[in-house]
Amino acid sequence: MEDTLSGLRSLMATHSPPLDALVVPSEDYHQSEYVSARDKRREFVSGFTGSAGLALVTKNEALLWTDGRYFLQAEQELSAQWKLMRIGEDPSVDIWIAD
């Protein structure tokens, strides 16, 4: 997982213009309830296998927002490189980005 995150950050830095942040949702392009294996981008990047969550990757941080159904699972599946953001307890994604 460490290599995936560092590789993603390298791609973000070489993008023109460089990307400061990348949002990786759980859903596919069609907002499907059931996502095919090839569309599980958030799971690929973070290692979190729950069905609900949103990852945000910046140069210095990797955060995953999920709801109370998945707090324990996320704590077990996320590496030390990731910070779990608990929906309802921590700032929302839009507030975090604005700050």
C-alpha positions in Angstrom: 0.0 0.0 0.0 2.9 2.3 0.7 4.2 2.0 -2.9 0.7 2.7 -4.2 0.4 5.9 -2.3 3.9 7.2 -3.1 3.3 6.3 -6.8 0.0 8.2 -6.8 1.7 11.2 -5.2 4.4 11.1 -7.9 1.8 11.1 -10.6 0.0 14.0 -8.9 3.3 16.0 -8.8 4.1 15.4 -12.5 0.6 16.2 -13.7 0.4 19.6 -15.5 -0.5 21.6 -13.5 0.4 19.6 -10.4 -2.5 18.3 -8.4 -2.7 19.4 -4.8 -5.3 16.9 -3.8 -7.1 13.9 -5.3 -10.5 12.7 -4.2 -11.1 9.0 -4.7 -14.7 8.0 -4.2 -16.2 4.5 -3.6 -18.6 4.8 -6.5 -18.0 4.1 -10.2 -18.8 6.6 -13.0 -22.5 5.6 -13.0 -23.0 6.0 -9.2 -23.8 2.2 -9.1 -24.7 0.6 -5.8 -22.6 -2.4 -6.7 -19.1 -1.6 -8.0 -17.2 -4.0 -10.2 -13.7 -5.0 -9.1 -12.0 -2.8 -11.8 -13.8 0.3 -10.4 -12.7 -0.1 -6.7 -10.2 2.7 -6.9 -10.6 3.8 -3.3 -10.0 0.2 -2.1 -6.9 0.0 -4.4 -5.4 3.2 -3.1 -6.3 2.8 0.6 -6.7 -0.9 1.3 -10.1 -0.2 2.9 -12.6 -2.7 1.7 -15.8 -1.3 3.2 -18.6 -0.3 0.7 -18.8 3.3 1.9 -16.0 5.8 2.1 -14.1 8.6 0.4 -10.4 8.9 0.2 -8.5 12.2 -0.1 -4.8 12.2 -1.0 -2.6 15.3 -0.8 1.2 15.7 -0.9 1.5 15.2 2.9 -1.7 13.5 4.0 -3.9 10.5 3.1 -7.4 10.6 4.7 -10.4 8.3 4.6 -13.9 9.4 5.5 -16.4 6.7 6.4 -19.4 6.3 8.6 -20.0 4.5 11.9 -20.7 1.2 10.3 -17.1 1.0 9.2 -15.0 2.7 11.9 -13.6 -0.6 13.4 -13.0 -2.1 9.9 -11.2 1.0 8.7 -9.0 1.1 11.8 -8.0 -2.5 11.1 -7.4 -2.1 7.3 -5.8 1.3 6.9 -2.0 1.5 7.2 -0.3 4.0 9.4 0.0 6.3 6.4 -3.8 6.9 6.5 -5.9 9.0 8.9 -9.4 7.8 9.6 -11.9 10.6 9.4 -15.1 9.6 11.2 -18.3 11.1 9.6 -20.3 12.8 12.2 -17.3 13.3 14.5 -14.5 14.9 12.3 -14.8 17.8 9.9 -16.5 16.9 6.6 -14.4 16.6 3.4 -15.4 20.0 2.1 -14.7 21.7 5.4 -11.3 20.0 5.7 -10.3 21.0 2.2 -11.5 24.6 2.8 -9.4 24.8 5.9 
